[in-house]
Amino acid sequence: MIWTTRPRFKVGSLAVITSGDGPLVLLIHGVGLRAEAWCAQIDDLSRTCRVVAIDMPGHGHSSALPDTAVLADFTDGIVAALDEPAIVVGHSFGAMIALDMAIKHNARVNGVVALNAIYRRDAAAQTAVMARANSLDGKMVADPTATLERWFGGAPSPQRNACKEWLQTVNPVGYRNAYCIFAQEDGPTEAGLRALDCPALFVTGEQEPNSTPAMSKNMAALAPSGRAEIFENAAHMLPMTHAAQLNGLLSTFVAKTSERM
């Protein structure tokens, strides 16, 4: 799989990659990445779905939000770009946005998949993520070495190389703003999860130290139609490192969710 740049078009302030026809599936990447992080999912899901992969605000070719932006600004801006209700799939900070969309804009979300989502960090994890956020100045691109080590370990791979390029070319302001919100937030509320009225799938890797299996299982237990899946021998970058396994899971989820619509 090669994560090459793909054509985009603008929907308001957002740049999107779109492909296929059928039920709408919206893909939201994590901090520092871009829509091409979903290349494997775009290619597979677009055989039966209309897939829209966005560049998150301040990433790729999407306009940045003001420095005063909060999570709701990301959520509301992305919801405004939908021309019909969607099955929303988010990864990492994208999962935080996807869950916020499903809770606050339930009429626009037919189903939600949260990949490597955080929920109630412990004290050590909260201290570490805030330290990383406080190190960002919005002027210089952050050194991606530590991030790549957390995501992929030390071994080289096409996935690691693609993420390194995106992290080195991301808008420093957009990256800082998104990462600071990600660090300050602690996942959906218990009340929000209990109020989810659509199918909800929570997926992470068994080797994920930050978006842990326990987090996904706890969120799934609270959501009325929630389910957790934990991938063996996997960590943070499931859409890229475990594409075939994830694509099968997503295809089944989309098919079953579409039957309910």
C-alpha positions in Angstrom: 0.0 0.0 0.0 1.4 3.4 -1.0 0.0 6.5 0.7 0.3 8.9 -2.2 -1.4 12.3 -2.4 -4.9 12.2 -3.9 -7.0 14.9 -5.6 -9.3 16.9 -3.3 -12.1 19.4 -3.6 -13.3 21.9 -1.1 -16.5 21.7 1.0 -16.6 25.1 2.7 -13.3 25.4 4.5 -12.6 21.7 4.5 -10.6 19.8 1.8 -12.0 16.3 1.2 -11.2 13.2 -0.8 -14.3 11.4 -2.0 -14.9 8.1 -3.8 -17.6 5.6 -4.6 -21.4 5.5 -4.2 -23.8 4.2 -1.6 -24.2 4.9 2.1 -22.1 7.9 3.2 -19.1 7.0 5.3 -17.1 9.9 6.8 -13.5 9.4 7.8 -11.7 11.7 10.3 -8.0 11.3 10.8 -5.9 12.1 13.9 -3.6 15.0 14.8 -0.8 15.7 12.4 -2.0 13.4 9.7 -4.2 14.0 6.6 -6.9 12.3 4.6 -4.4 10.0 2.9 -4.0 8.2 6.2 -7.3 6.4 5.1 -6.1 5.4 1.7 -6.6 1.7 2.4 -10.1 2.3 3.7 -11.1 4.6 0.8 -10.1 2.0 -1.7 -11.9 -0.8 0.0 -15.1 0.9 1.3 -15.7 2.9 -1.9 -16.7 -0.4 -3.7 -20.0 -0.2 -1.8 -20.1 3.2 -0.1 -19.7 6.9 -0.8 -16.6 7.6 1.2 -15.6 11.1 2.2 -12.2 11.5 3.9 -11.5 15.0 5.2 -8.4 16.9 6.0 -9.1 18.0 9.6 -9.1 21.8 10.1 -5.6 23.1 10.1 -4.3 19.9 8.3 -3.6 19.0 4.7 -5.5 21.6 2.6 -8.2 22.5 5.1 -8.2 26.0 6.7 -7.1 26.3 10.3 -9.5 27.3 13.0 -8.7 30.3 15.4 -6.4 29.8 18.3 -9.5 30.0 20.6 -11.1 26.9 19.0 -12.5 24.2 21.2 -13.7 20.6 20.4 -17.1 21.8 19.5 -15.6 24.0 16.7 -14.1 21.0 15.1 -17.3 19.0 15.5 -19.7 21.6 14.3 -17.5 22.5 11.3 -17.3 19.0 10.1 -21.0 18.3 10.6 -21.8 21.4 8.5 -20.0 19.7 5.6 -22.3 16.7 5.5 -25.0 16.7 2.9 -26.7 13.7 4.4 -26.5 11.6 7.6 -23.3 9.5 7.7 -21.6 6.6 9.4 -18.7 8.4 11.0 -15.3 6.7 11.5 -12.7 8.6 13.5 -9.1 7.7 14.6 -7.5 9.1 17.7 -8.5 12.8 17.9 -10.7 12.0 15.0 -12.4 9.4 17.2 -13.0 12.1 19.8 -14.6 14.3 17.2 -16.7 11.4 15.8 -18.1 10.5 19.2 -18.8 14.2 19.9 -20.7 14.3 16.6 -22.7 11.2 17.4 -23.7 12.5 20.9 -24.4 16.2 20.0 -25.7 15.8 16.4 -27.4 12.4 16.6 -29.7 13.1 13.6 -26.6 13.4 11.4 -24.9 10.2 12.5 -26.2 6.8 11.6 -23.4 4.9 13.3 -20.0 5.7 14.8 -16.7 3.9 14.9 -14.1 5.1 17.3 -10.6 3.9 16.6 -7.9 4.3 19.3 -10.1 6.6 21.3 -9.2 7.9 24.7 -11.5 7.8 27.8 -10.5 8.9 31.3 -6.7 9.0 31.1 -4.8 8.1 34.3 -2.6 10.7 36.0 0.6 9.6 34.3 -1.0 9.7 30.8 -2.5 13.1 31.4 0.8 14.5 32.6 2.6 13.1 29.5 0.0 14.4 27.0 -0.1 17.9 28.6 3.7 18.1 28.5 3.7 17.3 24.8 1.0 19.9 24.2 2.8 22.6 26.2 6.0 22.0 24.2 4.3 23.2 21.0 4.8 26.8 20.0 2.8 26.9 16.7 5.8 28.3 14.9 8.2 25.3 14.3 7.1 21.9 13.2 7.5 19.5 16.2 10.2 16.8 15.9 8.2 13.7 15.0 10.7 11.1 16.3 9.1 10.4 19.6 5.6 10.3 18.0 6.7 7.8 15.4 8.4 5.7 18.1 5.1 5.6 20.0 3.1 4.7 16.9 5.4 2.3 15.1 8.4 1.4 17.3 11.9 1.8 15.7 11.5 -0.4 12.6 11.2 1.4 9.2 8.1 0.9 7.1 6.1 2.6 4.4 3.5 3.6 6.9 6.1 5.1 9.2 7.6 7.0 6.3 4.3 8.4 5.2 3.4 9.6 8.7 6.9 11.1 9.1 6.3 13.2 5.9 2.9 14.4 7.1 4.1 15.3 10.6 7.0 17.2 9.1 4.8 19.2 6.7 1.7 19.9 8.8 0.7 23.5 9.6 2.4 24.1 13.0 -0.6 26.3 14.1 -3.2 23.7 13.1 -1.2 21.0 14.7 -0.8 22.9 18.0 -4.4 23.9 18.2 -5.7 20.3 17.5 -3.2 18.7 19.8 -3.9 21.0 22.7 -7.6 20.3 22.5 -6.9 16.6 22.3 -4.7 16.9 25.4 -7.2 19.0 27.4 -10.2 16.7 26.6 -10.7 13.4 28.3 -13.1 11.7 26.0 -16.9 11.6 26.0 -18.9 11.9 29.2 -20.6 8.9 30.8 -23.9 10.6 30.2 -23.1 11.2 26.6 -22.1 7.6 26.0 -25.3 6.3 27.7 -27.4 8.6 25.4 -25.8 7.3 22.2 -28.8 6.1 20.1 -26.8 4.7 17.1 -24.6 1.6 16.8 -21.2 2.3 18.2 -18.0 0.3 17.7 -14.9 0.9 19.7 -11.6 -0.5 18.4 -8.0 -0.3 19.6 -4.9 -2.4 19.7 -3.9 -4.7 22.6 -0.4 -3.0 22.6 -1.8 0.5 22.7 -0.5 2.3 25.8 -2.5 5.5 25.5 -5.9 4.6 23.9 -6.0 1.4 25.9 -8.2 -1.7 25.5 -9.8 -0.9 28.9 -10.9 2.5 27.6 -12.6 1.0 24.5 -14.2 -1.7 26.6 -15.5 0.8 29.2 -17.0 3.1 26.5 -18.6 0.1 24.8 -20.2 -1.0 28.0 -21.8 2.4 28.5 -23.2 2.8 25.0 -26.6 1.2 24.5 -25.6 -0.4 21.2 -21.8 -0.4 21.9 -19.3 -3.1 21.1 -15.5 -3.3 21.5 -13.0 -5.0 19.3 -9.3 -5.3 20.4 -6.8 -6.2 17.7 -4.0 -8.5 18.7 -0.4 -7.4 18.1 -1.6 -3.9 17.2 -0.9 -0.4 18.7 -2.1 3.0 17.6 -2.1 3.2 13.8 -4.7 0.6 13.0 -6.0 2.1 9.7 -2.4 1.8 8.3 -0.9 -1.2 10.1 -3.9 -3.5 10.2 -5.8 -2.2 7.1 -7.2 -5.6 5.9 -8.5 -6.6 9.4 -10.0 -3.2 10.0 -11.6 -3.0 6.5 -13.4 -6.2 7.1 -14.7 -5.0 10.4 -15.8 -1.7 8.9 -17.5 -3.3 6.0 -19.6 -5.5 8.3 -20.4 -2.6 10.5 -21.5 -0.4 7.6 -23.6 -3.2 6.1 -25.4 -4.0 9.4 -25.9 -0.3 10.2 -27.3 0.4 6.8 -29.9 -2.4 7.3 -31.3 -0.4 10.2 -31.6 2.9 8.3 
